[in-house]
Amino acid sequence: MPVELKDFSWRRMIEAVEAVRERALRATAALEKAGVPYAVAGGNAVAAWVARVDRAAVRTTQDVDILLRRSDFEAAKTALETVGFHHHEFMGVSCFIDGIGGSPRDAVHLLFAGEKVRAGYPLPSADVSESVAADDYQIVSLEPLVRMKLNSFRDKDRMHLRDLVDLGLVDASWLPRLIPEHAARLQELLDNPDG
């Protein structure tokens, strides 16, 4: 059955963006209340950095990535379950589905500080201490966030990195302080900014 034009609306798009924001706020407030150190990573952290320069350049994201220490997992699990999340392992990733019948696509995904997300990644994830306060919650500091994006280097990571480059938050001056594999990846983006 074809999708009808009436199925497309600004309201639905706004609701989707607001749902991600509400999920991030609920999760981080629960972690803060429980005293669990964390930092928001991924697309939401990139969006926070981008918004500091040009809020019109912010991209939406459908999930919430949260960095925390593995030793804090049980406390985080209790805190997140208290506010309606349900723990699951999905494709090797620890995530918290939002409510019964929620989807892994719109979940809170955990990244463990100081550990590699994938065995083939050149570096482990940042530590939660490598974070700064944003308007609503802690986010990964810019340099470790860039390292994490260069680590995974999927299409969406390259797009996030291009956004940071376009706004002058990342440039060629970063190359000497990166490991060779990351420097080569950043150079690739600098040489081909349009992908």
PyRosetta script that sets phi, psi and omega in degrees:
from pyrosetta import init, pose_from_sequence

init()
pose = pose_from_sequence("MPVELKDFSWRRMIEAVEAVRERALRATAALEKAGVPYAVAGGNAVAAWVARVDRAAVRTTQDVDILLRRSDFEAAKTALETVGFHHHEFMGVSCFIDGIGGSPRDAVHLLFAGEKVRAGYPLPSADVSESVAADDYQIVSLEPLVRMKLNSFRDKDRMHLRDLVDLGLVDASWLPRLIPEHAARLQELLDNPDG")
pose.set_psi(1, 126.9)
pose.set_omega(1, -178.7)
pose.set_phi(2, -68.0)
pose.set_psi(2, 150.2)
pose.set_omega(2, 176.9)
pose.set_phi(3, -78.7)
pose.set_psi(3, 131.0)
pose.set_omega(3, -179.6)
pose.set_phi(4, -87.0)
pose.set_psi(4, 151.6)
pose.set_omega(4, -179.1)
pose.set_phi(5, -57.0)
pose.set_psi(5, -33.5)
pose.set_omega(5, -179.0)
pose.set_phi(6, -63.8)
pose.set_psi(6, -16.1)
pose.set_omega(6, 178.7)
pose.set_phi(7, -76.6)
pose.set_psi(7, -11.2)
pose.set_omega(7, 179.6)
pose.set_phi(8, -102.9)
pose.set_psi(8, 125.6)
pose.set_omega(8, 178.9)
pose.set_phi(9, -155.4)
pose.set_psi(9, 154.7)
pose.set_omega(9, 175.6)
pose.set_phi(10, -62.0)
pose.set_psi(10, -36.9)
pose.set_omega(10, -178.0)
pose.set_phi(11, -57.4)
pose.set_psi(11, -45.2)
pose.set_omega(11, -178.6)
pose.set_phi(12, -66.0)
pose.set_psi(12, -39.1)
pose.set_omega(12, 178.5)
pose.set_phi(13, -66.1)
pose.set_psi(13, -43.0)
pose.set_omega(13, 179.1)
pose.set_phi(14, -64.0)
pose.set_psi(14, -41.1)
pose.set_omega(14, 178.0)
pose.set_phi(15, -60.9)
pose.set_psi(15, -38.9)
pose.set_omega(15, 179.9)
pose.set_phi(16, -64.9)
pose.set_psi(16, -43.9)
pose.set_omega(16, 179.0)
pose.set_phi(17, -65.5)
pose.set_psi(17, -43.9)
pose.set_omega(17, 179.8)
pose.set_phi(18, -64.4)
pose.set_psi(18, -33.6)
pose.set_omega(18, 178.9)
pose.set_phi(19, -64.9)
pose.set_psi(19, -39.5)
pose.set_omega(19, 178.0)
pose.set_phi(20, -65.7)
pose.set_psi(20, -45.0)
pose.set_omega(20, -179.9)
pose.set_phi(21, -62.0)
pose.set_psi(21, -44.5)
pose.set_omega(21, 179.7)
pose.set_phi(22, -62.3)
pose.set_psi(22, -41.1)
pose.set_omega(22, 179.3)
pose.set_phi(23, -62.2)
pose.set_psi(23, -44.5)
pose.set_omega(23, 178.8)
pose.set_phi(24, -63.7)
pose.set_psi(24, -43.9)
pose.set_omega(24, -179.9)
pose.set_phi(25, -65.1)
pose.set_psi(25, -42.8)
pose.set_omega(25, -179.5)
pose.set_phi(26, -64.9)
pose.set_psi(26, -44.0)
pose.set_omega(26, -178.7)
pose.set_phi(27, -66.1)
pose.set_psi(27, -47.2)
pose.set_omega(27, -176.9)
pose.set_phi(28, -70.0)
pose.set_psi(28, -35.3)
pose.set_omega(28, 176.5)
pose.set_phi(29, -63.4)
pose.set_psi(29, -39.2)
pose.set_omega(29, 178.6)
pose.set_phi(30, -65.4)
pose.set_psi(30, -41.4)
pose.set_omega(30, 178.7)
pose.set_phi(31, -66.1)
pose.set_psi(31, -41.7)
pose.set_omega(31, 178.3)
pose.set_phi(32, -63.3)
pose.set_psi(32, -44.5)
pose.set_omega(32, 179.4)
pose.set_phi(33, -60.1)
pose.set_psi(33, -35.3)
pose.set_omega(33, 179.9)
pose.set_phi(34, -84.7)
pose.set_psi(34, -3.1)
pose.set_omega(34, 179.4)
pose.set_phi(35, 73.4)
pose.set_psi(35, 26.1)
pose.set_omega(35, -179.4)
pose.set_phi(36, -93.1)
pose.set_psi(36, 117.8)
pose.set_omega(36, 176.7)
pose.set_phi(37, -65.0)
pose.set_psi(37, 138.2)
pose.set_omega(37, -176.9)
pose.set_phi(38, -154.7)
pose.set_psi(38, 170.7)
pose.set_omega(38, 168.1)
pose.set_phi(39, -151.5)
pose.set_psi(39, 134.0)
pose.set_omega(39, 174.2)
pose.set_phi(40, -72.7)
pose.set_psi(40, 134.1)
pose.set_omega(40, -178.0)
pose.set_phi(41, -121.8)
pose.set_psi(41, -163.4)
pose.set_omega(41, 173.1)
pose.set_phi(42, 62.6)
pose.set_psi(42, -151.2)
pose.set_omega(42, -175.0)
pose.set_phi(43, -60.3)
pose.set_psi(43, -33.7)
pose.set_omega(43, 178.8)
pose.set_phi(44, -69.4)
pose.set_psi(44, -36.3)
pose.set_omega(44, 176.2)
pose.set_phi(45, -68.3)
pose.set_psi(45, -42.2)
pose.set_omega(45, 176.8)
pose.set_phi(46, -59.9)
pose.set_psi(46, -44.9)
pose.set_omega(46, -180.0)
pose.set_phi(47, -58.6)
pose.set_psi(47, -40.1)
pose.set_omega(47, 179.3)
pose.set_phi(48, -64.7)
pose.set_psi(48, -41.7)
pose.set_omega(48, 177.4)
pose.set_phi(49, -67.2)
pose.set_psi(49, -43.3)
pose.set_omega(49, 179.6)
pose.set_phi(50, -62.2)
pose.set_psi(50, -42.0)
pose.set_omega(50, -178.0)
pose.set_phi(51, -62.5)
pose.set_psi(51, -25.7)
pose.set_omega(51, 178.4)
pose.set_phi(52, -66.6)
pose.set_psi(52, -23.7)
pose.set_omega(52, -178.2)
pose.set_phi(53, -104.6)
pose.set_psi(53, -46.1)
pose.set_omega(53, -175.4)
pose.set_phi(54, -156.1)
pose.set_psi(54, 98.9)
pose.set_omega(54, -175.8)
pose.set_phi(55, -65.1)
pose.set_psi(55, -21.4)
pose.set_omega(55, 177.0)
pose.set_phi(56, -69.6)
pose.set_psi(56, -16.2)
pose.set_omega(56, -179.0)
pose.set_phi(57, -93.2)
pose.set_psi(57, 1.0)
pose.set_omega(57, -177.8)
pose.set_phi(58, -69.8)
pose.set_psi(58, 134.6)
pose.set_omega(58, 174.9)
pose.set_phi(59, -102.7)
pose.set_psi(59, 147.7)
pose.set_omega(59, 176.3)
pose.set_phi(60, -83.9)
pose.set_psi(60, 161.4)
pose.set_omega(60, 177.0)
pose.set_phi(61, -140.9)
pose.set_psi(61, 153.2)
pose.set_omega(61, -172.6)
pose.set_phi(62, -95.8)
pose.set_psi(62, -17.9)
pose.set_omega(62, -178.6)
pose.set_phi(63, -123.4)
pose.set_psi(63, 177.4)
pose.set_omega(63, -179.9)
pose.set_phi(64, -123.9)
pose.set_psi(64, 120.6)
pose.set_omega(64, 176.5)
pose.set_phi(65, -101.1)
pose.set_psi(65, 126.8)
pose.set_omega(65, 179.9)
pose.set_phi(66, -124.3)
pose.set_psi(66, 128.1)
pose.set_omega(66, 177.3)
pose.set_phi(67, -92.2)
pose.set_psi(67, 129.7)
pose.set_omega(67, 173.4)
pose.set_phi(68, -151.4)
pose.set_psi(68, 166.7)
pose.set_omega(68, -180.0)
pose.set_phi(69, -80.6)
pose.set_psi(69, 140.2)
pose.set_omega(69, 179.7)
pose.set_phi(70, -57.2)
pose.set_psi(70, -34.1)
pose.set_omega(70, -179.9)
pose.set_phi(71, -65.0)
pose.set_psi(71, -17.4)
pose.set_omega(71, 178.7)
pose.set_phi(72, -98.4)
pose.set_psi(72, 6.6)
pose.set_omega(72, -174.4)
pose.set_phi(73, -58.4)
pose.set_psi(73, -48.8)
pose.set_omega(73, -176.6)
pose.set_phi(74, -61.9)
pose.set_psi(74, -41.7)
pose.set_omega(74, 178.0)
pose.set_phi(75, -65.8)
pose.set_psi(75, -39.2)
pose.set_omega(75, 178.2)
pose.set_phi(76, -65.9)
pose.set_psi(76, -42.4)
pose.set_omega(76, 180.0)
pose.set_phi(77, -59.3)
pose.set_psi(77, -47.3)
pose.set_omega(77, 179.0)
pose.set_phi(78, -60.7)
pose.set_psi(78, -45.4)
pose.set_omega(78, -178.5)
pose.set_phi(79, -63.1)
pose.set_psi(79, -44.4)
pose.set_omega(79, -177.5)
pose.set_phi(80, -71.2)
pose.set_psi(80, -37.0)
pose.set_omega(80, 177.5)
pose.set_phi(81, -67.2)
pose.set_psi(81, -29.4)
pose.set_omega(81, 178.0)
pose.set_phi(82, -63.1)
pose.set_psi(82, -27.8)
pose.set_omega(82, -178.0)
pose.set_phi(83, -108.1)
pose.set_psi(83, 23.4)
pose.set_omega(83, 168.8)
pose.set_phi(84, 100.0)
pose.set_psi(84, 6.7)
pose.set_omega(84, 177.5)
pose.set_phi(85, -93.2)
pose.set_psi(85, 151.6)
pose.set_omega(85, -179.6)
pose.set_phi(86, -124.6)
pose.set_psi(86, 124.8)
pose.set_omega(86, -175.7)
pose.set_phi(87, -73.1)
pose.set_psi(87, 138.3)
pose.set_omega(87, 175.6)
pose.set_phi(88, -146.0)
pose.set_psi(88, 154.6)
pose.set_omega(88, 167.4)
pose.set_phi(89, -104.3)
pose.set_psi(89, 124.1)
pose.set_omega(89, -177.3)
pose.set_phi(90, -132.2)
pose.set_psi(90, 114.6)
pose.set_omega(90, -179.3)
pose.set_phi(91, 51.7)
pose.set_psi(91, 43.0)
pose.set_omega(91, 177.4)
pose.set_phi(92, 79.7)
pose.set_psi(92, 6.0)
pose.set_omega(92, -179.3)
pose.set_phi(93, -114.4)
pose.set_psi(93, 133.5)
pose.set_omega(93, 175.7)
pose.set_phi(94, -80.0)
pose.set_psi(94, 120.7)
pose.set_omega(94, -178.6)
pose.set_phi(95, -137.2)
pose.set_psi(95, 162.5)
pose.set_omega(95, 178.5)
pose.set_phi(96, -121.1)
pose.set_psi(96, 109.3)
pose.set_omega(96, 179.3)
pose.set_phi(97, -73.4)
pose.set_psi(97, 140.6)
pose.set_omega(97, -178.0)
pose.set_phi(98, -85.3)
pose.set_psi(98, 95.3)
pose.set_omega(98, 177.6)
pose.set_phi(99, 82.3)
pose.set_psi(99, 167.8)
pose.set_omega(99, 177.1)
pose.set_phi(100, -63.2)
pose.set_psi(100, 135.7)
pose.set_omega(100, 177.7)
pose.set_phi(101, 77.8)
pose.set_psi(101, 7.5)
pose.set_omega(101, 174.9)
pose.set_phi(102, -70.9)
pose.set_psi(102, 176.0)
pose.set_omega(102, -176.1)
pose.set_phi(103, -118.2)
pose.set_psi(103, 145.5)
pose.set_omega(103, 174.3)
pose.set_phi(104, -61.3)
pose.set_psi(104, -21.3)
pose.set_omega(104, 179.3)
pose.set_phi(105, -68.6)
pose.set_psi(105, -27.0)
pose.set_omega(105, -179.7)
pose.set_phi(106, -122.5)
pose.set_psi(106, 45.3)
pose.set_omega(106, -177.8)
pose.set_phi(107, -104.5)
pose.set_psi(107, 178.0)
pose.set_omega(107, 168.5)
pose.set_phi(108, -95.4)
pose.set_psi(108, 119.2)
pose.set_omega(108, 180.0)
pose.set_phi(109, -102.0)
pose.set_psi(109, 134.0)
pose.set_omega(109, 179.9)
pose.set_phi(110, -95.1)
pose.set_psi(110, 138.7)
pose.set_omega(110, 169.8)
pose.set_phi(111, -118.5)
pose.set_psi(111, 136.0)
pose.set_omega(111, -177.5)
pose.set_phi(112, -96.6)
pose.set_psi(112, 126.4)
pose.set_omega(112, -177.7)
pose.set_phi(113, -58.1)
pose.set_psi(113, 135.7)
pose.set_omega(113, 176.1)
pose.set_phi(114, 73.1)
pose.set_psi(114, 9.5)
pose.set_omega(114, 179.4)
pose.set_phi(115, -122.1)
pose.set_psi(115, 151.7)
pose.set_omega(115, 176.1)
pose.set_phi(116, -77.6)
pose.set_psi(116, 134.8)
pose.set_omega(116, 176.4)
pose.set_phi(117, -67.5)
pose.set_psi(117, -41.3)
pose.set_omega(117, 176.6)
pose.set_phi(118, -128.2)
pose.set_psi(118, 145.0)
pose.set_omega(118, -176.6)
pose.set_phi(119, -57.0)
pose.set_psi(119, -33.6)
pose.set_omega(119, -177.2)
pose.set_phi(120, -80.3)
pose.set_psi(120, -4.0)
pose.set_omega(120, -179.2)
pose.set_phi(121, -67.8)
pose.set_psi(121, 142.2)
pose.set_omega(121, -178.7)
pose.set_phi(122, -67.4)
pose.set_psi(122, -31.9)
pose.set_omega(122, -176.9)
pose.set_phi(123, -133.4)
pose.set_psi(123, 156.6)
pose.set_omega(123, 173.3)
pose.set_phi(124, -75.1)
pose.set_psi(124, 169.1)
pose.set_omega(124, 175.5)
pose.set_phi(125, -66.3)
pose.set_psi(125, 164.3)
pose.set_omega(125, 177.6)
pose.set_phi(126, -65.1)
pose.set_psi(126, 172.4)
pose.set_omega(126, 171.5)
pose.set_phi(127, -97.9)
pose.set_psi(127, 155.7)
pose.set_omega(127, -179.6)
pose.set_phi(128, -63.9)
pose.set_psi(128, -20.8)
pose.set_omega(128, 177.5)
pose.set_phi(129, -70.2)
pose.set_psi(129, -17.6)
pose.set_omega(129, 178.1)
pose.set_phi(130, -88.8)
pose.set_psi(130, 64.1)
pose.set_omega(130, -175.4)
pose.set_phi(131, -142.3)
pose.set_psi(131, 164.1)
pose.set_omega(131, 177.0)
pose.set_phi(132, -136.2)
pose.set_psi(132, 159.1)
pose.set_omega(132, 177.3)
pose.set_phi(133, -80.0)
pose.set_psi(133, 129.8)
pose.set_omega(133, 170.9)
pose.set_phi(134, -101.8)
pose.set_psi(134, -169.0)
pose.set_omega(134, -177.8)
pose.set_phi(135, -60.4)
pose.set_psi(135, -40.7)
pose.set_omega(135, -171.1)
pose.set_phi(136, -115.9)
pose.set_psi(136, -18.5)
pose.set_omega(136, -176.4)
pose.set_phi(137, -165.1)
pose.set_psi(137, 171.9)
pose.set_omega(137, 176.9)
pose.set_phi(138, -73.1)
pose.set_psi(138, 138.9)
pose.set_omega(138, 174.8)
pose.set_phi(139, -126.1)
pose.set_psi(139, 157.6)
pose.set_omega(139, 176.5)
pose.set_phi(140, -64.4)
pose.set_psi(140, 135.6)
pose.set_omega(140, 176.8)
pose.set_phi(141, -58.4)
pose.set_psi(141, 158.7)
pose.set_omega(141, -171.7)
pose.set_phi(142, -60.6)
pose.set_psi(142, -49.0)
pose.set_omega(142, -175.5)
pose.set_phi(143, -63.1)
pose.set_psi(143, -48.6)
pose.set_omega(143, 176.7)
pose.set_phi(144, -64.9)
pose.set_psi(144, -31.0)
pose.set_omega(144, 176.4)
pose.set_phi(145, -64.0)
pose.set_psi(145, -43.5)
pose.set_omega(145, 177.9)
pose.set_phi(146, -62.5)
pose.set_psi(146, -42.9)
pose.set_omega(146, 177.2)
pose.set_phi(147, -58.5)
pose.set_psi(147, -43.4)
pose.set_omega(147, -179.7)
pose.set_phi(148, -64.6)
pose.set_psi(148, -40.1)
pose.set_omega(148, 178.5)
pose.set_phi(149, -67.9)
pose.set_psi(149, -38.5)
pose.set_omega(149, 177.0)
pose.set_phi(150, -68.9)
pose.set_psi(150, -29.7)
pose.set_omega(150, 176.5)
pose.set_phi(151, -61.8)
pose.set_psi(151, -52.9)
pose.set_omega(151, -174.3)
pose.set_phi(152, -80.3)
pose.set_psi(152, -44.1)
pose.set_omega(152, 170.2)
pose.set_phi(153, 51.6)
pose.set_psi(153, 34.2)
pose.set_omega(153, 173.0)
pose.set_phi(154, -77.0)
pose.set_psi(154, 175.9)
pose.set_omega(154, -180.0)
pose.set_phi(155, -52.9)
pose.set_psi(155, -47.7)
pose.set_omega(155, -176.8)
pose.set_phi(156, -68.2)
pose.set_psi(156, -31.4)
pose.set_omega(156, 177.7)
pose.set_phi(157, -68.4)
pose.set_psi(157, -41.4)
pose.set_omega(157, 177.5)
pose.set_phi(158, -63.0)
pose.set_psi(158, -38.5)
pose.set_omega(158, 178.1)
pose.set_phi(159, -65.4)
pose.set_psi(159, -42.8)
pose.set_omega(159, 177.5)
pose.set_phi(160, -61.0)
pose.set_psi(160, -43.0)
pose.set_omega(160, 178.8)
pose.set_phi(161, -64.0)
pose.set_psi(161, -40.2)
pose.set_omega(161, 177.3)
pose.set_phi(162, -61.2)
pose.set_psi(162, -38.9)
pose.set_omega(162, 177.4)
pose.set_phi(163, -60.6)
pose.set_psi(163, -44.0)
pose.set_omega(163, -179.8)
pose.set_phi(164, -65.4)
pose.set_psi(164, -37.9)
pose.set_omega(164, 177.0)
pose.set_phi(165, -67.5)
pose.set_psi(165, -47.2)
pose.set_omega(165, -178.3)
pose.set_phi(166, -56.2)
pose.set_psi(166, -33.9)
pose.set_omega(166, -177.2)
pose.set_phi(167, -92.1)
pose.set_psi(167, 3.2)
pose.set_omega(167, 177.5)
pose.set_phi(168, 79.6)
pose.set_psi(168, 9.3)
pose.set_omega(168, 178.2)
pose.set_phi(169, -76.7)
pose.set_psi(169, -24.9)
pose.set_omega(169, 177.8)
pose.set_phi(170, -133.8)
pose.set_psi(170, 137.0)
pose.set_omega(170, 179.1)
pose.set_phi(171, -151.1)
pose.set_psi(171, -171.2)
pose.set_omega(171, -176.3)
pose.set_phi(172, -62.6)
pose.set_psi(172, -21.8)
pose.set_omega(172, 179.2)
pose.set_phi(173, -65.3)
pose.set_psi(173, -15.2)
pose.set_omega(173, 178.3)
pose.set_phi(174, -76.7)
pose.set_psi(174, -24.8)
pose.set_omega(174, -170.7)
pose.set_phi(175, -53.5)
pose.set_psi(175, -46.1)
pose.set_omega(175, -176.8)
pose.set_phi(176, -65.1)
pose.set_psi(176, -23.5)
pose.set_omega(176, -177.7)
pose.set_phi(177, -94.2)
pose.set_psi(177, 3.5)
pose.set_omega(177, 178.7)
pose.set_phi(178, -99.6)
pose.set_psi(178, 154.1)
pose.set_omega(178, 173.0)
pose.set_phi(179, -65.6)
pose.set_psi(179, 156.3)
pose.set_omega(179, -174.8)
pose.set_phi(180, -53.4)
pose.set_psi(180, -42.4)
pose.set_omega(180, -179.1)
pose.set_phi(181, -63.6)
pose.set_psi(181, -41.5)
pose.set_omega(181, 177.9)
pose.set_phi(182, -68.9)
pose.set_psi(182, -40.0)
pose.set_omega(182, 179.2)
pose.set_phi(183, -61.5)
pose.set_psi(183, -41.0)
pose.set_omega(183, 178.6)
pose.set_phi(184, -63.3)
pose.set_psi(184, -39.7)
pose.set_omega(184, 179.6)
pose.set_phi(185, -67.1)
pose.set_psi(185, -43.5)
pose.set_omega(185, 178.5)
pose.set_phi(186, -65.1)
pose.set_psi(186, -41.4)
pose.set_omega(186, 178.5)
pose.set_phi(187, -59.7)
pose.set_psi(187, -39.5)
pose.set_omega(187, 177.1)
pose.set_phi(188, -57.4)
pose.set_psi(188, -41.9)
pose.set_omega(188, 179.6)
pose.set_phi(189, -71.5)
pose.set_psi(189, -38.0)
pose.set_omega(189, 178.7)
pose.set_phi(190, -66.2)
pose.set_psi(190, -37.1)
pose.set_omega(190, 179.9)
pose.set_phi(191, -74.6)
pose.set_psi(191, -26.0)
pose.set_omega(191, -175.8)
pose.set_phi(192, -134.0)
pose.set_psi(192, 68.8)
pose.set_omega(192, -173.4)
pose.set_phi(193, -63.5)
pose.set_psi(193, -21.6)
pose.set_omega(193, -178.8)
pose.set_phi(194, -94.8)
pose.set_psi(194, 4.9)
pose.set_omega(194, 174.8)
pose.set_phi(195, 82.1)
pose.dump_pdb("model.pdb")
